Structures are given as C-alpha cells and as structure tokens.
Amino acid sequence: MINQTNKKWVLAFWEALDKASSSQASSICSEYFAPDCVWNGPAPIYQQVGPQAMAENFWAPLKASIPDLRRQTHMIFGGASSGRADGGADGRMWVCGTGYLIGQAKGAFLDIPVTEKTLRLRWGEFYRIEGGTIVEAQVLIDFVDWFEQVGLSVLPAPLGIAHVYPAPTGYDGLLIDAQDPDETQKTLSMGRDFIYGALNSFDSSDLSSMGMEDFFHQNVKWYGPGGIGACLSLEEFQERHQKPWLVAFPNRKVQDLESLFAEGALLAGSGVAGVKALHTGPFRDTPASGQPIEFSGLD
C-alpha cells in the first residue's frame, strides 16, 4: 500500500511542477520535498541540499529557459530497494520514472544555445520517500542528446542510433496499480543476478564470460544515452556499446547502489558513483588515461 501512496505523491509533484511557472518552482518543491532533502543532479549542478537550492539551481532556471516545458512520462513504478552488493536488503522505498521533457527554449539554460526547434529532452528521476515526503533524489537529463539537437557536436557520432527513446513497446511502463508480488520478487532476483553476478564477472577479455544471453533476448532493444545511441538487438548492443566500453574500462565494477528495486516485470537502479573503473583503454577518440573513474547513472 505504501508503494501506491508513494507513486501518487511523485505523480502529484510532476503535475504541480508542470503547471507551475519558473517563479513558483521553489514553493512546489518545498511542498513535496523534506527541508533537508538531498538532490543529486547532473553536472554541472551536482548535489543540492534542500528544496530551495534544488529549485533555484535546476527547476526554476530550466522552466525560465523553456516556459512551455511539459512532461511526457513513459514509465513510473516503485518498490523497496535491495541495492547492496552483499545481497542485504536496505528496504528503502523508491519511485522512479523516465520519459521526455518537451518544449521550445526561449532563453539559454547553462549557456546552451537557443534554437527554434522543439526540444525533446530525455529525463530520468528517482525519488526516495520517507514519512510521506521525498528525502532523496537522483535526477539526470541527457545533456549530450540536447547538445546534438541544437547542433553542438561535443562527442563523436554515436555508433548506435541517435535520438531514439520510445516508450516500452507494450505501452506497459506506467504501473499505477499494484503488481503481483511474486513477479516483482522474480524480477528483482534476476536483476541482482545480472548486475552483481553477470556484469561483475567480466574476465577483462571475453564478452561471453558475462553470459549476457542468459538475460537478454536476441531482439532486445537497448536505448542508450546521447553519444552512444540505441542498439536494436543483442548483437548491436555488444558490438556498438558493450565491447567499446569494456575495451576502455575492462575492470569496471558495479558498487552498492542507492537504489535497486522492481515492480512487476520492471526493474530500476540508481547510483551516485555506482560504477567504478580504471580508464586503461581507448574510448572512441579518447586515449587511455590510466586514471580511476566513477560513473553516476540511472537504469
């Protein structure tokens, strides 16, 4: 029951934020977030503490830049987290979603140039809820894809297909109603096996050491971020993303995550510095640096 209440809270926040002007963003955030909430956003905004800081540094300037900004939600679901690598359940309750933020920029946001194009900005948001309010958030916007939409080439052309981020094929990503708990547990168990078993078992040379075929259909659709692009089969995923990535970061390991949870057939995870690696091989046009690197991400 608490998961249903949490999802309604996040949906209400999104609806209120959609209707709000830039000047109203702070009051909306204060209504739905705890006074000491921790908000982890994308570079160069990074971590903000409290709803005022979050609104003033992200939502208010974003809505000022794109006054007609509106949200299109492709997925929303939630659950109790089990994001520890040792298998322990932390039990924290999360809600996540993804989709597009759509609108036409009238002013610059973070000095991103303004064009006449209607922008379709891919977003992912994870919210931890305690006591009926949001206490922690991890929010990402696909800035690289945004740059590409306005003609800024900050990375080499993606090996995958650019700008392809549809809703789930079955249009079953909006889990408003409660889901079967047995299916939820099955999904979570498979996700843990995949992340902490298969991915973390890479032997630094052979992709087959991870046993990806045990987890992915040959016709899987994987929609990667700007700079990587979409892969429309397991073969494409391995050749266009996984192989180049693991050449560059062969010892990458998934760490304890802030969240890893399932609802029904859907699984989600988020982590600040959730993956750690050494950059020991070239990635696209960037030579190996030998330096440690940490990745924050949402899946």
TORSE-634075 format. One record per residue (C-alpha): residue number from 1; residue in three letters; x, y, z. Coordinates in Angstrom, 2 decimals. Layout:
<sites>
[site NUM,'ALA',[X,Y,Z]],
...
</sites>
This chain:
<sites>
[site 1,'MET',[0.00,0.00,0.00]],
[site 2,'ILE',[2.85,2.40,0.82]],
[site 3,'ASN',[4.26,1.98,-2.69]],
[site 4,'GLN',[0.94,3.07,-4.21]],
[site 5,'THR',[0.87,6.13,-1.96]],
[site 6,'ASN',[4.46,6.99,-2.89]],
[site 7,'LYS',[3.74,6.80,-6.62]],
[site 8,'LYS',[0.74,9.09,-6.22]],
[site 9,'TRP',[2.95,11.58,-4.37]],
[site 10,'VAL',[5.51,11.67,-7.19]],
[site 11,'LEU',[2.79,11.93,-9.84]],
[site 12,'ALA',[1.25,14.84,-7.93]],
[site 13,'PHE',[4.67,16.55,-7.79]],
[site 14,'TRP',[5.15,16.17,-11.53]],
[site 15,'GLU',[1.67,17.50,-12.25]],
[site 16,'ALA',[2.15,20.51,-9.97]],
[site 17,'LEU',[5.57,21.25,-11.45]],
[site 18,'ASP',[4.18,21.06,-15.00]],
[site 19,'LYS',[1.58,23.71,-14.13]],
[site 20,'ALA',[4.00,25.95,-12.24]],
[site 21,'SER',[5.84,28.95,-13.60]],
[site 22,'SER',[9.54,29.42,-13.01]],
[site 23,'SER',[8.84,31.68,-10.04]],
[site 24,'GLN',[6.58,29.03,-8.47]],
[site 25,'ALA',[9.10,26.17,-8.69]],
[site 26,'SER',[10.53,26.79,-5.22]],
[site 27,'SER',[7.16,26.64,-3.45]],
[site 28,'ILE',[6.19,23.48,-5.35]],
[site 29,'CYS',[9.45,21.75,-4.40]],
[site 30,'SER',[9.03,22.82,-0.77]],
[site 31,'GLU',[5.60,21.18,-0.72]],
[site 32,'TYR',[6.81,17.76,-1.89]],
[site 33,'PHE',[10.37,17.54,-0.50]],
[site 34,'ALA',[11.71,17.37,3.04]],
[site 35,'PRO',[13.53,20.52,4.23]],
[site 36,'ASP',[16.84,18.62,4.39]],
[site 37,'CYS',[16.37,16.51,1.25]],
[site 38,'VAL',[19.45,15.60,-0.78]],
[site 39,'TRP',[19.11,16.10,-4.54]],
[site 40,'ASN',[21.80,14.62,-6.81]],
[site 41,'GLY',[21.66,16.09,-10.29]],
[site 42,'PRO',[23.74,16.10,-13.46]],
[site 43,'ALA',[26.98,18.01,-13.94]],
[site 44,'PRO',[27.48,20.94,-13.56]],
[site 45,'ILE',[24.66,21.20,-10.99]],
[site 46,'TYR',[25.66,18.20,-8.87]],
[site 47,'GLN',[24.34,17.85,-5.33]],
[site 48,'GLN',[21.87,20.32,-3.83]],
[site 49,'VAL',[20.54,20.19,-0.26]],
[site 50,'GLY',[17.00,21.35,0.43]],
[site 51,'PRO',[14.12,22.14,-1.92]],
[site 52,'GLN',[15.09,25.81,-2.24]],
[site 53,'ALA',[18.56,25.02,-3.56]],
[site 54,'MET',[17.20,22.34,-5.90]],
[site 55,'ALA',[14.60,24.69,-7.35]],
[site 56,'GLU',[16.88,27.72,-7.65]],
[site 57,'ASN',[19.68,25.81,-9.37]],
[site 58,'PHE',[17.70,23.47,-11.61]],
[site 59,'TRP',[13.92,23.61,-11.99]],
[site 60,'ALA',[13.43,27.40,-11.90]],
[site 61,'PRO',[16.11,28.25,-14.49]],
[site 62,'LEU',[15.07,25.29,-16.66]],
[site 63,'LYS',[11.44,26.43,-16.69]],
[site 64,'ALA',[12.53,30.04,-17.28]],
[site 65,'SER',[14.51,28.87,-20.30]],
[site 66,'ILE',[11.67,26.66,-21.62]],
[site 67,'PRO',[8.41,28.33,-20.47]],
[site 68,'ASP',[6.15,25.75,-22.16]],
[site 69,'LEU',[8.06,22.80,-20.67]],
[site 70,'ARG',[5.78,19.80,-20.30]],
[site 71,'ARG',[6.42,16.26,-19.15]],
[site 72,'GLN',[5.74,13.10,-21.13]],
[site 73,'THR',[6.04,10.06,-18.87]],
[site 74,'HIS',[6.94,6.70,-20.40]],
[site 75,'MET',[7.47,4.77,-17.17]],
[site 76,'ILE',[6.69,5.10,-13.48]],
[site 77,'PHE',[6.96,2.43,-10.80]],
[site 78,'GLY',[8.38,1.90,-7.35]],
[site 79,'GLY',[9.40,-0.56,-4.68]],
[site 80,'ALA',[11.65,-1.50,-1.77]],
[site 81,'SER',[15.36,-1.32,-2.56]],
[site 82,'SER',[17.90,-4.15,-2.45]],
[site 83,'GLY',[20.94,-2.34,-3.76]],
[site 84,'ARG',[23.74,-3.79,-1.66]],
[site 85,'ALA',[26.30,-5.93,-3.44]],
[site 86,'ASP',[26.37,-8.35,-0.49]],
[site 87,'GLY',[22.69,-9.16,-1.01]],
[site 88,'GLY',[21.31,-7.36,2.00]],
[site 89,'ALA',[18.02,-5.54,1.52]],
[site 90,'ASP',[18.13,-1.93,2.70]],
[site 91,'GLY',[14.33,-1.67,2.50]],
[site 92,'ARG',[14.26,1.98,1.46]],
[site 93,'MET',[11.25,2.92,-0.67]],
[site 94,'TRP',[11.82,4.48,-4.08]],
[site 95,'VAL',[9.78,5.67,-7.05]],
[site 96,'CYS',[11.31,6.20,-10.49]],
[site 97,'GLY',[10.24,7.46,-13.88]],
[site 98,'THR',[11.53,8.34,-17.32]],
[site 99,'GLY',[10.30,9.97,-20.50]],
[site 100,'TYR',[10.63,13.32,-22.29]],
[site 101,'LEU',[10.54,16.95,-21.23]],
[site 102,'ILE',[9.18,18.77,-24.28]],
[site 103,'GLY',[9.21,22.46,-25.15]],
[site 104,'GLN',[10.85,25.29,-27.08]],
[site 105,'ALA',[13.68,27.21,-25.45]],
[site 106,'LYS',[13.25,30.98,-25.30]],
[site 107,'GLY',[16.37,31.64,-23.27]],
[site 108,'ALA',[19.65,29.89,-22.53]],
[site 109,'PHE',[19.94,27.26,-19.80]],
[site 110,'LEU',[23.54,26.71,-18.65]],
[site 111,'ASP',[24.59,28.67,-21.77]],
[site 112,'ILE',[23.13,26.04,-24.11]],
[site 113,'PRO',[22.29,27.89,-27.36]],
[site 114,'VAL',[18.65,28.65,-28.16]],
[site 115,'THR',[17.14,27.40,-31.42]],
[site 116,'GLU',[13.64,27.40,-32.88]],
[site 117,'LYS',[13.43,23.61,-32.59]],
[site 118,'THR',[11.04,21.92,-30.21]],
[site 119,'LEU',[13.28,20.07,-27.77]],
[site 120,'ARG',[12.63,16.53,-26.58]],
[site 121,'LEU',[14.82,16.09,-23.51]],
[site 122,'ARG',[15.22,12.61,-22.14]],
[site 123,'TRP',[14.92,12.53,-18.35]],
[site 124,'GLY',[15.25,10.01,-15.54]],
[site 125,'GLU',[14.20,10.70,-11.95]],
[site 126,'PHE',[14.49,8.54,-8.81]],
[site 127,'TYR',[12.89,9.60,-5.53]],
[site 128,'ARG',[13.28,8.07,-2.07]],
[site 129,'ILE',[10.27,8.68,0.13]],
[site 130,'GLU',[10.05,8.53,3.92]],
[site 131,'GLY',[7.20,9.69,6.10]],
[site 132,'GLY',[5.13,10.80,3.15]],
[site 133,'THR',[7.70,13.17,1.63]],
[site 134,'ILE',[10.72,12.99,-0.70]],
[site 135,'VAL',[14.00,12.84,1.21]],
[site 136,'GLU',[16.46,11.92,-1.55]],
[site 137,'ALA',[16.55,12.28,-5.33]],
[site 138,'GLN',[18.73,11.38,-8.26]],
[site 139,'VAL',[17.86,13.26,-11.45]],
[site 140,'LEU',[19.53,13.17,-14.87]],
[site 141,'ILE',[18.81,14.93,-18.17]],
[site 142,'ASP',[20.53,13.67,-21.31]],
[site 143,'PHE',[22.56,16.81,-21.98]],
[site 144,'VAL',[24.60,15.21,-24.77]],
[site 145,'ASP',[21.41,14.44,-26.70]],
[site 146,'TRP',[20.23,18.03,-26.02]],
[site 147,'PHE',[23.51,19.35,-27.44]],
[site 148,'GLU',[23.06,17.22,-30.55]],
[site 149,'GLN',[19.52,18.55,-31.02]],
[site 150,'VAL',[20.82,22.13,-31.21]],
[site 151,'GLY',[23.81,21.29,-33.42]],
[site 152,'LEU',[26.59,21.05,-30.84]],
[site 153,'SER',[28.86,18.07,-31.51]],
[site 154,'VAL',[30.60,17.53,-28.18]],
[site 155,'LEU',[31.27,13.81,-28.78]],
[site 156,'PRO',[31.96,11.67,-31.84]],
[site 157,'ALA',[28.87,10.48,-33.71]],
[site 158,'PRO',[27.26,7.59,-31.80]],
[site 159,'LEU',[27.75,4.04,-33.00]],
[site 160,'GLY',[24.09,3.38,-32.17]],
[site 161,'ILE',[21.04,5.20,-33.50]],
[site 162,'ALA',[20.68,8.77,-32.21]],
[site 163,'HIS',[17.52,10.36,-30.73]],
[site 164,'VAL',[15.54,7.10,-30.41]],
[site 165,'TYR',[13.98,6.80,-26.94]],
[site 166,'PRO',[10.42,5.45,-27.26]],
[site 167,'ALA',[8.10,4.26,-24.54]],
[site 168,'PRO',[8.06,0.48,-23.89]],
[site 169,'THR',[6.75,-1.39,-26.92]],
[site 170,'GLY',[3.81,-2.81,-24.96]],
[site 171,'TYR',[2.92,0.62,-23.50]],
[site 172,'ASP',[3.05,-1.07,-20.10]],
[site 173,'GLY',[5.53,1.19,-18.35]],
[site 174,'LEU',[3.02,3.16,-16.27]],
[site 175,'LEU',[2.46,0.93,-13.25]],
[site 176,'ILE',[-0.24,2.90,-11.50]],
[site 177,'ASP',[-1.91,-0.19,-10.00]],
[site 178,'ALA',[-0.29,-2.65,-7.58]],
[site 179,'GLN',[1.61,-5.52,-9.22]],
[site 180,'ASP',[1.93,-9.22,-8.42]],
[site 181,'PRO',[4.46,-9.59,-5.54]],
[site 182,'ASP',[5.73,-12.95,-6.82]],
[site 183,'GLU',[6.54,-11.46,-10.22]],
[site 184,'THR',[8.16,-8.50,-8.51]],
[site 185,'GLN',[10.46,-10.76,-6.47]],
[site 186,'LYS',[11.35,-12.80,-9.56]],
[site 187,'THR',[12.28,-9.63,-11.45]],
[site 188,'LEU',[14.39,-8.31,-8.57]],
[site 189,'SER',[16.24,-11.62,-8.19]],
[site 190,'MET',[17.01,-11.72,-11.91]],
[site 191,'GLY',[18.21,-8.11,-11.78]],
[site 192,'ARG',[20.56,-8.81,-8.90]],
[site 193,'ASP',[21.93,-11.89,-10.68]],
[site 194,'PHE',[22.53,-9.80,-13.79]],
[site 195,'ILE',[24.16,-6.80,-12.11]],
[site 196,'TYR',[26.22,-8.37,-9.33]],
[site 197,'GLY',[26.69,-11.73,-11.00]],
[site 198,'ALA',[26.96,-11.40,-14.77]],
[site 199,'LEU',[28.24,-7.83,-15.20]],
[site 200,'ASN',[30.74,-8.06,-12.35]],
[site 201,'SER',[32.09,-11.40,-13.62]],
[site 202,'PHE',[33.67,-9.99,-16.80]],
[site 203,'ASP',[37.13,-11.53,-17.20]],
[site 204,'SER',[38.56,-8.38,-18.87]],
[site 205,'SER',[38.82,-10.00,-22.30]],
[site 206,'ASP',[35.85,-12.16,-23.38]],
[site 207,'LEU',[32.30,-10.76,-23.54]],
[site 208,'SER',[30.88,-14.28,-23.26]],
[site 209,'SER',[32.30,-14.54,-19.72]],
[site 210,'MET',[29.30,-12.49,-18.55]],
[site 211,'GLY',[26.68,-14.81,-20.06]],
[site 212,'MET',[24.56,-11.98,-21.47]],
[site 213,'GLU',[22.46,-14.46,-23.47]],
[site 214,'ASP',[21.06,-15.74,-20.19]],
[site 215,'PHE',[19.47,-12.34,-19.52]],
[site 216,'PHE',[18.73,-10.70,-22.88]],
[site 217,'HIS',[16.53,-11.72,-25.79]],
[site 218,'GLN',[18.38,-11.71,-29.11]],
[site 219,'ASN',[15.97,-8.99,-30.26]],
[site 220,'VAL',[16.40,-6.80,-27.16]],
[site 221,'LYS',[16.02,-3.03,-27.58]],
[site 222,'TRP',[18.56,-1.02,-25.59]],
[site 223,'TYR',[18.18,2.75,-25.65]],
[site 224,'GLY',[21.48,4.28,-24.65]],
[site 225,'PRO',[22.20,7.97,-23.95]],
[site 226,'GLY',[23.42,10.67,-26.28]],
[site 227,'GLY',[26.86,9.84,-27.63]],
[site 228,'ILE',[26.13,6.10,-27.57]],
[site 229,'GLY',[22.68,5.75,-29.12]],
[site 230,'ALA',[20.15,2.97,-29.42]],
[site 231,'CYS',[21.00,-0.67,-30.13]],
[site 232,'LEU',[18.17,-2.76,-31.57]],
[site 233,'SER',[19.46,-6.29,-30.92]],
[site 234,'LEU',[21.78,-8.08,-28.50]],
[site 235,'GLU',[24.43,-8.26,-31.23]],
[site 236,'GLU',[24.22,-4.50,-31.80]],
[site 237,'PHE',[24.38,-3.86,-28.05]],
[site 238,'GLN',[27.52,-5.95,-27.68]],
[site 239,'GLU',[29.28,-4.61,-30.78]],
[site 240,'ARG',[28.26,-0.95,-30.64]],
[site 241,'HIS',[28.30,-0.31,-26.90]],
[site 242,'GLN',[29.50,-3.10,-24.62]],
[site 243,'LYS',[32.68,-4.01,-26.50]],
[site 244,'PRO',[33.99,-0.41,-26.93]],
[site 245,'TRP',[33.06,0.37,-23.33]],
[site 246,'LEU',[34.85,-2.65,-21.88]],
[site 247,'VAL',[37.94,-2.04,-24.01]],
[site 248,'ALA',[38.18,1.32,-22.25]],
[site 249,'PHE',[37.08,0.18,-18.78]],
[site 250,'PRO',[37.73,-3.59,-18.54]],
[site 251,'ASN',[37.77,-3.76,-14.73]],
[site 252,'ARG',[34.57,-1.76,-14.18]],
[site 253,'LYS',[32.51,-2.98,-11.24]],
[site 254,'VAL',[29.03,-2.13,-10.04]],
[site 255,'GLN',[29.16,-0.95,-6.42]],
[site 256,'ASP',[26.50,-0.71,-3.73]],
[site 257,'LEU',[23.67,1.31,-5.28]],
[site 258,'GLU',[21.44,3.94,-3.73]],
[site 259,'SER',[18.51,2.02,-5.19]],
[site 260,'LEU',[17.75,-1.28,-6.88]],
[site 261,'PHE',[14.10,-2.28,-6.93]],
[site 262,'ALA',[11.43,-3.97,-9.00]],
[site 263,'GLU',[7.70,-3.77,-9.50]],
[site 264,'GLY',[6.01,-6.41,-11.62]],
[site 265,'ALA',[8.18,-7.01,-14.70]],
[site 266,'LEU',[10.09,-3.72,-14.39]],
[site 267,'LEU',[13.47,-3.18,-12.71]],
[site 268,'ALA',[15.33,0.02,-11.88]],
[site 269,'GLY',[18.57,1.06,-10.26]],
[site 270,'SER',[20.41,4.29,-9.50]],
[site 271,'GLY',[23.76,5.13,-8.03]],
[site 272,'VAL',[25.99,8.11,-7.35]],
[site 273,'ALA',[29.41,6.74,-8.29]],
[site 274,'GLY',[27.61,3.42,-8.68]],
[site 275,'VAL',[30.23,2.08,-11.11]],
[site 276,'LYS',[33.99,2.37,-10.61]],
[site 277,'ALA',[36.77,1.56,-13.08]],
[site 278,'LEU',[40.24,2.37,-14.37]],
[site 279,'HIS',[40.45,4.02,-17.79]],
[site 280,'THR',[43.04,1.65,-19.27]],
[site 281,'GLY',[41.96,1.55,-22.93]],
[site 282,'PRO',[40.83,3.99,-25.63]],
[site 283,'PHE',[37.18,5.03,-25.84]],
[site 284,'ARG',[36.22,6.45,-29.22]],
[site 285,'ASP',[38.67,9.35,-29.75]],
[site 286,'THR',[39.84,9.50,-26.12]],
[site 287,'PRO',[43.09,7.64,-25.36]],
[site 288,'ALA',[43.57,5.70,-22.15]],
[site 289,'SER',[44.46,7.91,-19.20]],
[site 290,'GLY',[45.18,5.23,-16.61]],
[site 291,'GLN',[43.09,7.23,-14.17]],
[site 292,'PRO',[40.32,5.92,-11.89]],
[site 293,'ILE',[36.83,7.00,-12.90]],
[site 294,'GLU',[33.41,6.89,-11.25]],
[site 295,'PHE',[30.09,6.85,-13.08]],
[site 296,'SER',[26.76,8.02,-11.74]],
[site 297,'GLY',[23.82,6.56,-13.58]],
[site 298,'LEU',[20.19,5.52,-13.81]],
[site 299,'ASP',[18.88,2.34,-15.42]],
</sites>
